[in-house]
């Protein structure tokens, strides 16, 4: 059974590229673009891996992640966070929120794919 | 007071630095303690063998005692010493350094000032990178667009077949994203160029204005004579200043012009002759407020008064918005002044004119007279507390003024007073001997 990744990102062309790369690798990809309803979508979709952008309309990726970590069903969900800000303090903020992996834009397709694969491996 | 009449003050300062009591130095110099006391308070001239003997006891060159150096320079050197990491500057010999090598001391002070400005530039730019919402949004959009282009281009460049529909889609995405990237880049460059033209707030506007006012001697003949309007003068003098500094300068010049019109030199001069540089008496005689008299005294050209005066103005938050220091009454270039200045006390007693003898310790210990008053800004409003602004004028003390002037500092960092209930942060000077 193919594994399921949920991509929460508001940039349409990034969504399209990542969706293509992961689908070609055998993943089932769902996408979502709104920060405000992101937590509900995660609970509804129950993905194996979550790719989460930091700057989203309505709510930041950090806030979404903190909320997810408070729920028993999503407290262990592997999360890869994407951000245009790769400074140390941004990484630290992501780590405090409970992130599993962190990638600064622009990233390479192969690195992103490897990261998602490694997060899905127990 | 001429600088060569301050030898006694310098002797007192060096004695305190050496940890000697007055009686001990008097005994070692073979004079009576009461005579030394008169010398230290500049009431007896000193020279010849006695000066050489005292210099020998204090282990300094005689000219260090007779020539000294300006308090502002000393204060700047002490501030510079506070930046030294891993080494300790010989703070107890700072006066000697400034006195013996005035050129090197000035160079050090200027270098430090330059470093301060550059550090502030870096801080401002860093701050802008972090907090400027337009810049952050632009950079975020550029990186997101570059990410999309890179991903799509990599997909297209990788070996292997891609369905024509996907191929077309990624080509279209790259085309759209490259156009978006070009727009964002152009917009960002325009924004940064505009910010650069406006001075980019990378210097300290208040310091720019202070430097200009110091260079002009805080006196503007064209405004005194009504030959120029403040706006034109601000444009002329403010060439090369940042927009913010020019705005500050215009505010100061506008007030100057209004002050000169209300109390012209022709009216001030006879009052000055009759009352001396006493702002309260001048204000009473002229029928104006004391703050106006203080400003007018500080606006007089060099040589108009027997001794120059210092003026500090602060807003209701205590922030210094105007400074005219004296060689013997230093003011901090940045940040807050000494909380003991009557200037700040005046804010707690609006409309009361305070007069107090003060001295800045660690220097010539010269006694000065400080006048301070806080007055409301703008007209009264019903049921609204007035917004206050405080002025402090510092003049040479009159003979026979209070024997125990209030010791005040410049700013805590370079003030030796300890203990001091007003201290905000430790001094780099340590405990006085």
Interface residues (C-beta under 8 A of the other chain):
Chain A: X11 X13 X14 X16 X17 X18 X20 X21 X55 X84 X85 X105 X106 X107 X108 X109 X110
Chain B: X139 X140 X143 X144 X145 X146 X147 X148 X150 X151 X152 X154 X155 X166 X169 X170 X173 X176 X177
